[in-house]
Amino acid sequence: MGTDAWTNGPSHSVGAVGSTRWHENVEGLTPFEKYEYQTCGKEDSWSSVVCVGPNGRPDTTQKFATNIGFGDWPQFGYNGAHASVTPFEQTIDAGNVSKLGQAWFGLLRDATSPSVANGVVYVAGRRLHSGNGLVTAYRATCRIDGSRCRQRLWTADAGTAAISTAPAITFNRVVVGSEDGKLYAFNTADGSPAWTASTGGPIRSSPLYANGLIYVGSEDGSLYVFNCYSGPCTPLWKAATFGAITSSPANDGFTGSSGGRVFAGSADHHLYAFNATQGGVVWTGLTGGAIRSSPTVANGVAYVGSDDGKFYAFQSDCVAPLGNCTPTWTATTGGPITSSPAVKNADGGETVYFGSSDGKLYAYTASCDVCSQAGQFLWTGTTGGPITTRPAVANGVVYVGSEDGKLYAFDADGCGAASCQPLFSTTTAGSPGSPAVADGEVYFRDRSGVRAYR
């Protein structure tokens, strides 16, 4: 695609599709040309976008479809940095989140956290009888009455082992990792197989899509990087650690041979910074326990939790003797931290949110380079069980699941006190996973499958 349309807002990567369905290849626009329209809106929730031209009339012959739109949630942690924050949600806010109700649910054994792109919800799981891995796609607005969504757009087999990783959506592929040690990629259009790639151990690290590459950790202790389109795929490079990698990697967004780093935690107690282009360890940061939390990178800082119950902040461009970096600051909680952080940037500063096995959601300010723990702390929100999943932030609301079986929503700005009550909570079928927020709906998995709230 690679072309832009002006919609009186941020530029969107689009293409002219005429009457072509949303998932098919786009032709007809000149690369790098600008196509100006007064306003654009979705024709329906999953096909195309109709734009009204300068003459005020709908252009019914020139339609536009985004591949990975700004309103999507295309992978675990939302973007390559894994900030787990979308700035494009405009429907649900702190004032109306209490009115959320179930729109639909889909039954799926051992469902993963969902990803959302172009009005389609992608989720992986296991077949009921065989236990084989599968990936399936639901229409995002399958139903609005709270009932079961029985019609899937497609379902594809993905190996013979369990899948515990959230899908990553590229321009026309959906990629998942399997406990059989392989990555599986499918066409987003119909679920047909696109390519597979092998690692040396089970994959419980959600794949990261950044800068046109797929990064994934393996329990063989290595980080793998792939650039595939079809057929069997071999890694561009891999880099070893001294422990299993179940942490999903995060990218700092910079490119070039000397810039750009990808971060992953290891069971060997270290956070690793790798050269994102060439591989190789740039630096490591030692924690007091295994790292199962997936890192987040924001404004030059890499954040991660550890099984020692502490939360760590490292300078992403750390330069230290022998590459051994010390944290800028740490925060101590009452239990192991397997929850991954979310980082929100706002006019008032940067706020980092993370959960702990002590059942609390923590909010800290990250606006100082070196400061005391007391100076960083903002507030906590208490739930009835351990928080092991990543929170999601959208339009002033923090969503998080707890092992007490509930999904919670808190005001992202806190409540003016050290301990805050939730704005909303709902009881699920158990163990709600990391939420995804897109186009006025909140999607998450629980023990029965995937759910959509609006």
Secondary structure, DSSP 8 states (H G I E B T S, - for coil): --EEEE-SSS-EEE-B-TT--TTS---S--TT-EEE-SEEEESSSSS-EEEE-TTSSEEEEEEE--SS-TT-B-STTSSTT---EES---S--TTTGGG--EEEEEE-BT----EEETTEEEEEEE-TTT--EEEEEEETTS-SSS-B----SEEEE--SS---S--EE-SSEEEEE-TTSEEEEEETTT--EEEEEE-SS---S--EEETTEEEEE-TTSEEEEE--SSEEE--SEEEE-SS---S--EE-S--SSSS-EEEEE-TTSEEEEEETTT--EEEEEE-SS---S--EEETTEEEEE-TTSEEEEEETT---GGGEE--SEEEE-SS---S--EEEEETTEEEEEEE-TTSEEEEEE---SS--HHHHEEEEEE-SS---S--EEETTEEEEE-TTSEEEEEETT--SSSEE--SEEEE-SS-----EEETTEEEEEETTEEEEE-
